[in-house]
């Protein structure tokens, strides 16, 4: 099986606090989107080391081909919870 070029191109789809990032990761995964968490551990224990001022230290990366579906799911979550995306 060969990989499609879009499968190899990762984009950061969300940056936020560790708790919201984990929830969004679960939502995306449950909807068939593979997610890579960037700075998951350091964003929790020392966020100022991975992000200026410790703001939005955890990033979620996905394949570019899943961008539209992921944005729709993230917007549904953030609007329902009063979170700025």
C-alpha positions as CSV (number, residue, x, y, z in Angstrom):
1,X,0.0,0.0,0.0
2,X,1.4,3.4,-1.0
3,X,0.8,6.6,1.0
4,X,-1.0,9.4,-0.7
5,X,1.0,12.7,-0.6
6,X,-1.8,14.4,1.5
7,X,-1.5,11.6,4.0
8,X,2.1,12.7,4.7
9,X,1.4,16.4,5.0
10,X,0.5,17.3,8.6
11,X,-1.1,20.5,9.6
12,X,-1.8,22.0,13.1
13,X,-5.5,22.0,13.3
14,X,-5.9,23.2,16.9
15,X,-3.7,24.8,19.7
16,X,-5.0,25.0,23.2
17,X,-4.8,23.9,26.8
18,X,-4.1,20.2,27.6
19,X,-7.7,19.4,28.7
20,X,-9.5,20.8,25.7
21,X,-6.8,19.4,23.4
22,X,-7.5,15.9,24.8
23,X,-11.2,16.2,24.4
24,X,-10.9,17.5,20.8
25,X,-8.4,14.7,20.0
26,X,-11.0,12.1,21.2
27,X,-13.7,13.7,19.1
28,X,-11.5,13.7,16.0
29,X,-10.4,10.1,16.6
30,X,-14.0,8.9,17.2
31,X,-14.8,10.4,13.8
32,X,-12.0,8.5,11.9
33,X,-9.4,11.3,11.9
34,X,-5.8,10.3,12.9
35,X,-4.4,12.8,15.4
36,X,-0.9,13.5,16.6
37,X,-0.5,15.4,19.9
38,X,2.4,17.8,19.9
39,X,3.8,19.0,23.3
40,X,1.2,16.9,25.2
41,X,3.4,16.2,28.3
42,X,5.4,19.4,28.3
43,X,2.3,21.5,27.6
44,X,0.9,20.1,30.9
45,X,3.9,20.2,33.2
46,X,5.8,23.2,31.9
47,X,3.7,25.1,29.2
48,X,6.0,28.1,29.2
49,X,8.8,25.9,27.8
50,X,6.8,25.2,24.6
51,X,4.7,28.3,24.2
52,X,5.4,32.0,24.9
53,X,3.7,32.7,28.2
54,X,2.4,29.2,28.3
55,X,-0.6,30.1,26.1
56,X,-2.1,27.3,24.0
57,X,0.9,24.9,24.5
58,X,-0.6,21.7,23.1
59,X,-1.0,21.3,19.3
60,X,-3.1,18.8,17.4
61,X,-1.8,17.7,14.0
62,X,-3.8,15.9,11.4
63,X,-3.4,15.0,7.7
64,X,-4.3,17.9,5.4
65,X,-6.9,15.7,3.7
66,X,-9.0,15.7,6.9
67,X,-8.9,19.5,7.4
68,X,-12.5,20.4,6.5
69,X,-14.1,17.6,8.5
70,X,-11.8,18.3,11.5
71,X,-12.6,22.1,11.4
72,X,-16.3,21.3,11.4
73,X,-16.0,19.0,14.4
74,X,-13.8,21.4,16.3
75,X,-16.2,24.3,15.6
76,X,-19.1,22.3,16.9
77,X,-17.2,21.5,20.1
78,X,-15.9,25.0,20.7
79,X,-19.2,26.8,20.0
80,X,-21.1,24.5,22.3
81,X,-18.6,25.1,25.2
82,X,-17.9,28.8,24.8
83,X,-14.2,28.1,23.8
84,X,-12.4,30.5,21.5
85,X,-10.8,28.5,18.7
